[in-house]
Amino acid sequence: MKLLTFYASAMIFLISCSKNNDCSSNSISGRYTGTFKRYNTSVDKTAQVSIDFNKANWTGSSEFPTYPALNTGTFSLAHNNETISFKNKAGWTADFDWTFILDGNFILHKYNDSLVFTKSYGNGAVDVYKLAKEK
């Protein structure tokens, strides 16, 4: 049911985004705050997160130390701004699930000052970041 709600929200977002020219902006910059949640797992929690984008660099924090594991790194946009790729530069300990580290490729959806980026795993889990730019 949670996955169905996620997909329905994503479809509404995509339909409204396709009617708005702001969706194709070439860059993202500034401070974004919102939530992170991993769907389709036994972990059922949502984290409050913030990520600052500055040129090709990002820094982030979460209310939980490693859910998701944010710190600092670089990012790039690709595929007509439909993909965002993160490189995490932090040194992490081995005492948690490293799939929670913000790293790798995500599907990116932009609408005005909001970002949603997702990453799917082979086991059905899906990471979802929903962020809005601070004014």
SERO-4910 file (N, C-alpha, C, O; in steps of 0.05 Angstrom, whole numbers):
BEGIN
 pado doro    nc1    nc2    nc3   cac1   cac2   cac3    cc1    cc2    cc3    oc1    oc2    oc3
  Met    A     16    -24      0      0      0      0     17     25      0     11     45    -14
  Lys    A     40     25     16     57     48     16     70     53    -11     73     75    -19
  Leu    A     77     31    -25     89     34    -51     69     46    -71     76     62    -87
  Leu    A     44     37    -69     23     48    -86     20     78    -82     17     93   -101
  Thr    A     20     86    -56     17    114    -50     41    130    -61     38    152    -72
  Phe    A     65    119    -59     89    132    -69     86    135    -99     91    157   -110
  Tyr    A     79    114   -114     77    116   -143     55    135   -152     58    149   -171
  Ala    A     33    136   -137     12    155   -144     21    184   -140     16    201   -157
  Ser    A     36    189   -118     47    215   -113     67    223   -135     67    245   -145
  Ala    A     83    204   -143    104    209   -163     90    216   -190     99    234   -204
  Met    A     69    201   -197     55    206   -222     42    234   -222     44    248   -242
  Ile    A     30    242   -201     18    269   -199     40    290   -202     36    309   -216
  Phe    A     62    285   -189     85    303   -191     95    306   -220     99    328   -230
  Leu    A     98    283   -233    108    283   -261     89    296   -280     97    311   -298
  Ile    A     63    291   -277     43    304   -294     44    334   -291     44    349   -311
  Ser    A     45    344   -266     45    373   -262     72    384   -271     73    407   -281
  Cys    A     93    369   -268    120    379   -277    121    381   -307    134    400   -317
  Ser    A    109    363   -321    111    364   -351     97    389   -362    102    396   -385
  Lys    A     80    402   -347     66    426   -356     80    451   -347     70    473   -353
  Asn    A    103    449   -334    116    472   -323    145    473   -332    160    454   -330
  Asn    A    153    496   -344    180    499   -354    201    498   -333    224    493   -340
  Asp    A    195    504   -308    215    504   -287    227    476   -282    247    474   -269
  Cys    A    214    455   -292    224    428   -288    250    423   -302    264    404   -295
  Ser    A    256    438   -322    280    432   -337    303    451   -331    322    454   -347
  Ser    A    302    463   -308    324    481   -299    351    466   -300    352    442   -293
  Asn    A    372    479   -308    398    466   -312    413    462   -286    432    446   -286
  Ser    A    406    474   -264    422    471   -240    404    472   -215    382    482   -216
  Ile    A    416    463   -194    403    466   -168    424    478   -150    447    471   -150
  Ser    A    415    497   -133    433    509   -114    417    518    -90    393    523    -93
  Gly    A    430    520    -67    416    529    -43    412    507    -24    421    484    -27
  Arg    A    397    514     -2    391    495     19    363    483     15    344    498     12
  Tyr    A    362    457     16    337    443     13    332    426     39    350    414     49
  Thr    A    307    427     48    300    411     72    276    394     65    260    401     48
  Gly    A    274    372     80    251    354     75    255    328     89    264    326    112
  Thr    A    248    306     75    248    280     87    262    259     70    265    262     46
  Phe    A    271    238     84    281    214     71    266    190     83    261    189    107
  Lys    A    259    171     65    247    146     74    255    124     55    256    128     31
  Arg    A    260    101     67    265     77     50    239     60     52    231     52     74
  Tyr    A    227     55     29    203     40     27    208     11     22    230      4     12
  Asn    A    189     -6     29    190    -35     25    212    -49     40    225    -67     30
  Thr    A    216    -41     65    234    -54     83    221    -57    110    199    -46    115
  Ser    A    235    -70    128    224    -73    155    228    -48    172    215    -44    192
  Val    A    246    -30    162    250     -4    176    228     15    168    224     21    144
  Asp    A    213     24    187    190     42    181    194     68    196    181     74    216
  Lys    A    213     85    185    216    111    197    222    131    174    232    124    153
  Thr    A    216    156    181    222    178    162    240    197    177    236    204    200
  Ala    A    261    206    163    281    224    174    278    252    163    273    255    139
  Gln    A    281    272    180    283    299    171    311    304    162    330    298    177
  Val    A    315    315    138    341    319    126    344    347    115    324    360    109
  Ser    A    369    355    112    374    380     97    399    376     80    418    363     89
  Ile    A    399    387     56    422    384     38    427    412     26    408    424     15
  Asp    A    452    421     27    460    446     15    475    439    -11    494    424    -11
  Phe    A    466    451    -34    479    447    -60    493    473    -67    481    495    -67
  Asn    A    519    472    -72    535    495    -79    553    488   -102    573    474    -98
  Lys    A    547    498   -126    562    490   -150    561    460   -153    539    449   -156
  Ala    A    583    446   -152    584    417   -156    587    403   -129    592    379   -128
  Asn    A    584    417   -107    587    405    -80    561    404    -64    543    420    -69
  Trp    A    560    385    -46    537    384    -28    546    377      0    567    364      4
  Thr    A    531    386     19    534    378     47    507    373     58    487    386     50
  Gly    A    505    353     76    478    346     86    479    336    114    499    329    125
  Ser    A    455    336    126    452    325    153    424    313    156    406    319    141
  Ser    A    423    294    175    398    280    180    393    280    210    412    282    226
  Glu    A    368    277    218    363    275    247    373    249    259    377    248    283
  Phe    A    379    229    242    391    204    251    419    202    239    422    209    216
  Pro    A    438    193    254    466    193    244    471    178    218    487    188    202
  Thr    A    458    156    214    464    140    189    438    132    174    438    113    160
  Tyr    A    417    147    179    392    142    164    380    168    154    365    181    169
  Pro    A    387    176    131    408    166    113    435    177    123    436    195    139
  Ala    A    456    165    112    483    174    119    491    196    101    500    192     78
  Leu    A    489    220    111    496    244     96    522    256    108    528    251    131
  Asn    A    536    272     93    559    286    103    567    307     83    557    329     84
  Thr    A    585    300     64    594    319     44    603    304     19    610    281     21
  Gly    A    603    318     -3    612    306    -28    607    323    -52    604    348    -49
  Thr    A    607    311    -75    601    325   -100    577    312   -113    569    290   -106
  Phe    A    565    327   -132    542    317   -147    544    327   -175    557    347   -181
  Ser    A    530    314   -193    527    323   -221    499    315   -231    488    295   -222
  Leu    A    490    331   -250    464    326   -263    470    314   -291    489    323   -304
  Ala    A    454    295   -299    458    282   -325    432    275   -338    410    279   -326
  His    A    433    265   -363    409    256   -377    387    277   -377    364    272   -369
  Asn    A    394    301   -387    375    323   -389    363    329   -362    339    335   -359
  Asn    A    380    329   -341    373    335   -313    352    316   -302    337    323   -284
  Glu    A    351    292   -312    333    272   -301    347    252   -282    334    236   -269
  Thr    A    374    255   -280    390    238   -262    408    256   -246    420    275   -256
  Ile    A    411    250   -220    430    264   -203    449    242   -192    440    222   -182
  Ser    A    475    248   -194    495    229   -185    510    241   -162    521    263   -164
  Phe    A    512    226   -140    526    235   -116    551    219   -112    552    195   -116
  Lys    A    572    233   -103    596    221    -93    599    230    -64    600    254    -58
  Asn    A    599    211    -46    601    217    -17    630    216     -9    643    195    -14
  Lys    A    641    237      2    669    238      9    675    232     38    698    233     47
  Ala    A    655    225     54    659    219     82    672    192     86    669    174     70
  Gly    A    686    189    108    696    163    117    676    152    136    670    164    157
  Trp    A    666    128    130    645    116    147    655     92    161    672     78    151
  Thr    A    644     87    185    650     62    200    634     39    188    615     44    173
  Ala    A    641     15    196    628     -9    185    604    -19    201    596    -42    198
  Asp    A    594     -3    219    573    -13    238    544     -6    229    526     -6    246
  Phe    A    540     -1    203    513      3    193    511     -5    164    531    -11    151
  Asp    A    487     -5    154    482    -13    126    491     10    107    479     31    107
  Trp    A    512      5     92    523     26     75    505     34     52    511     53     38
  Thr    A    484     19     47    466     28     26    451     53     34    438     66     17
  Phe    A    452     61     59    440     86     68    458    110     63    449    133     67
  Ile    A    482    106     53    500    128     47    490    142     21    484    128      1
  Leu    A    487    168     21    479    183     -3    502    181    -22    522    196    -20
  Asp    A    500    164    -42    521    159    -62    509    145    -86    489    130    -83
  Gly    A    519    150   -109    510    137   -133    489    153   -148    485    177   -143
  Asn    A    475    139   -166    456    152   -184    427    150   -174    419    129   -163
  Phe    A    413    172   -177    385    174   -169    369    186   -192    379    202   -207
  Ile    A    344    178   -194    325    191   -213    316    217   -200    309    217   -176
  Leu    A    317    239   -215    311    265   -204    286    276   -217    283    276   -242
  His    A    268    286   -201    244    301   -210    245    328   -197    248    330   -173
  Lys    A    243    349   -213    243    376   -203    217    390   -210    206    386   -232
  Tyr    A    207    406   -191    183    422   -196    186    447   -180    185    447   -156
  Asn    A    189    469   -195    194    495   -182    217    493   -163    240    487   -171
  Asp    A    213    497   -137    234    496   -117    234    470   -101    244    469    -79
  Ser    A    223    449   -113    222    423    -99    238    402   -115    238    403   -140
  Leu    A    250    384   -100    265    362   -112    254    336   -100    249    334    -76
  Val    A    252    316   -117    247    288   -107    267    271   -122    267    270   -147
  Phe    A    284    257   -107    301    238   -120    299    211   -107    297    208    -83
  Thr    A    300    190   -125    295    163   -117    316    144   -127    329    149   -148
  Lys    A    320    123   -112    338    101   -120    326     75   -113    317     71    -90
  Ser    A    324     57   -132    312     30   -128    334      9   -125    356     11   -137
  Tyr    A    328    -11   -109    347    -33   -104    334    -59   -114    310    -60   -117
  Gly    A    351    -78   -120    341   -104   -131    322   -119   -113    307   -136   -123
  Asn    A    322   -113    -87    305   -127    -69    277   -114    -66    261   -122    -49
  Gly    A    272    -93    -81    246    -79    -80    247    -54    -63    228    -38    -63
  Ala    A    268    -50    -48    270    -26    -31    274     -1    -49    286     -3    -70
  Val    A    263     21    -40    265     46    -55    271     69    -35    256     73    -16
  Asp    A    292     84    -40    299    107    -25    286    132    -38    287    135    -62
  Val    A    273    148    -21    259    172    -31    267    196    -14    262    197     10
  Tyr    A    278    216    -27    284    241    -15    264    261    -26    261    264    -51
  Lys    A    249    275     -9    230    296    -17    240    322     -4    239    325     21
  Leu    A    248    341    -20    261    365    -10    249    390    -22    241    390    -45
  Ala    A    247    411     -6    238    437    -16    260    458    -10    273    457     11
  Lys    A    264    476    -28    284    497    -24    275    517     -3    253    526     -3
  Glu    A    294    523     15    288    543     35    289    571     22    306    576      5
  Lys    A    272    587     30    270    615     19    289    633     35    291    657     28
***
